[in-house]
Amino acid sequence: MNLSFDIGQRSRICIGPVAEWLPRLAPVTGCFVVTDAEVQRCHPSLGVAAWPVVQIGRGEACKTLQTIEEVHRRLLAAGADRSSFVVGIGGGIVTDVAGFAAATYMRGVPFGFVATTLLAQVDAAIGGKNGVNVDGYKNMAGTFTQPRFVVCDPALTATLPDREFRAGLAEALKAALVGDRTLFELIEGVSYETLRSDRELLTQVVARAVGVKVGIVNRDERESGERRKLNLGHTLAHAIEKCSDAMNHGEAVAVGIVLVAQAAVHLGRLSATDCRRIERVFEQLGFCLVSPVPMDRLLEAVAADKKCERGTLHVVLPTSVGSCEVSDLPLAEFRRLMLTVAAEKFGEKSLPNAVSRTEGAGEKSVPAFACTDWTTDKGLVVCIRPLRGAERALLTEFLYEAIHYPEGTAPLPRTVIQHPDLWRYVEAFGYGEFDVAVVAEIDGTVVGAAWVRRMHGYGFVDAWTPELCMALYAPWRGQGIGTELLRRLLDEVHRRGVDRVSLSVQRTNPAVRLYRRVGFVTWRESAEELILIRTWG
């Protein structure tokens, strides 16, 4: 079966043998191949031996801007110029890297793909989205540039391990749920073994999945509306991939789809019958549908996802088999919804309100931080204790207090703390693995707070270093309370197994001296800002 689909007049998606399609699509001269060692081992006779080859590594670890830079260098060394043509041969990682590298080499050279994995054939290689990861966050850098062609030869999937083949079926099922009930029923009606062995059936699956994606991309190429539906399950899937290497992309997508299907039932958008049907077909194909990462950790990663805009998520919800819709949900609402789903469906316990919980990052129990009194030099008694659940709202107040206003300038409006970049410091605090806070209380009134949480904010050092924020109401500054707060907090987080904490502070902020007194040193600096870090050991 030889079929082809067109995205506008720029990209042709061809289904059938590589030997028949590639000579008709690729230029006779000036081609450069980007691929990996596994593709060269499994498919040594793809008919491109005469073309110079740029080989990249394997796995998500090589899907970085550093790899793009290396591909550019090697293309340059091989003599590629603006008249050259890049052919990416491989799975989704190869096509992402090859497409992004070609789209940015000498301001862009044309390229095409030979998709060798099922996942690439039904999804990753098609549609013109080419991207790489930044600090573990999926596809944060990339382009919308269409390949001139994509060749999808189902025969090439015969060399795939079962796990990789199954991953492609997850994306095929996603396409079915987005827009092809017949495709869903086709997969639903057969076993995994049949899909693996029946080449004609597999070609039908690939063709129908491609048809769904091409149709949507033709209507919304740059993901301003309908194309968002193709992200069904991907918000949580990307979070799973960010937080753990226990699942590949397709396995994570399967979990993500089932979780949002359950959420859609809670919202009254999907029937329980259709939800169970969706779960059964994934189970039938051999997928594990339990996330390897607790929901609270996933939601931390979701907050930094590129689909989260100004505190709102574009969430794709199935509404029936073969139909879905995009709903804009505030991050806090999505958090509550998914924590409910995790508790009811997968047995995850609801997280406690207090930050001073006894669960640690692993199996060890972490004792609660004790309340202690401390007396200032002037005899003022200050209680240093954990933040109570009902006091979380105070963190927004202290976030505002933490913003430095140079002498002679008017304070920023209080609405500044609603800015998404700042709101992340307090939004849903207490759900994260390293969320810890202590407060200073005088005569029953909280006058200051210091807290840490692992996130990607202004004080970002790396994905595993929690960031700190501290503030006091103005009348209580200059009495040593902030120093004591910081010391107690740092002792507590270190006791819980944290070996370093970072923060951001304006150079002109007098608190810089305070942070230095408790052991912070400069990690990175700019004309206006210092990134400081405190380490142990």
C-alpha angles and dihedrals in degrees: 000000000000115000135162136196128193130217101205109306094306109068130042120194110203126192117199143056116346090219090063100040106037099062089052095050110035123073116258092236139020098044124147122189125220112194144128135252095257093056091049090050096047099037109030094151104057090126098250100104092120093058122090111253130219108195121202131188127265133253135026090298090075095048094097143114088255089062091050089053091050092050089052091051093049093047089051092049090049092054100254112164137174091286093056127108125217121213115195111203117188144044132320096295093052093047092047092051095041093048095047092045093049094044090055102034109109087346091305139331125196119264144179137194140228103200110210100177128065091236091055092046096053098036128342100063095044130081106032100268107134118173149148133212127260119205089341095306110128121254095339092152122044151097143255100234123141121229113234088233144356120203114204111190110177089198089070091065091068090088094053120111113245092253093056093044091050090051089060091052089059090060091045089054089048089056089049093052091047097052121338119070090175091058090050091052091046091056093038091057098057139053128251089250091055093051089049095051106031105081095185092052091047091051089054090051092050093046095050093045090049090049091056093050096043091050092052095043091051089056097041114014099169099045100250094138132335095029089068086075088073087068091070106148093359101107091066093032092059089048090053090051091047094052101037143020092210094102134042121225097271093047090050091048090054091054092044093051093050092048094051090044088057089047089052089055089053090052093048093244097113132037119244088235094058090044092055089046090055091050093048095054091051090048090048090057091052103257123153105227100195117097115239088216126064114251094244091060091046091054091054089057092044090059089065096043116122089236089066107090122181092338094312127108127211096224119190112214126187111233097183138340102298098015137077141163138212115241124188107222127179109245092243091054092048089050093053092046096050094044087054091049092048092049096047102035106031102026098246110155119240110260117249122253097231122078091216093076122153098232116099132196092275136014094303120105115234114208117230118262110259124236111242135178121231128188124216124222089263093054098258111150113222124185112215109199144142121286112260120227094247090054097061091102088066090069090074088054092050092045087059090047090052092061108099119229111195113230112279096023126109117248117257116257112272090241087075089087089065090066106115094234090057098033090063088070091067108016109120091346113185099045097088128093092241100033105132129158137177128189137202114230127191120187090342096311124110108231102171144007141196123195142170132203136166110250144120102264139131092298094051116152101156139332094270102046114093118225125229134217127182135177143162130198107259099251091060099051124111095035099097094257093119092051091051092047091052094047092051092046094048091048090051098049091045089051088055092058102266111140100189141017130194136198142178124232136168113253091236094052110113087217088077088081091051093051091050091052091059094049107272117146132188115275100169134352143192134184091279108018141053124204106207129191134197117201136182127212 
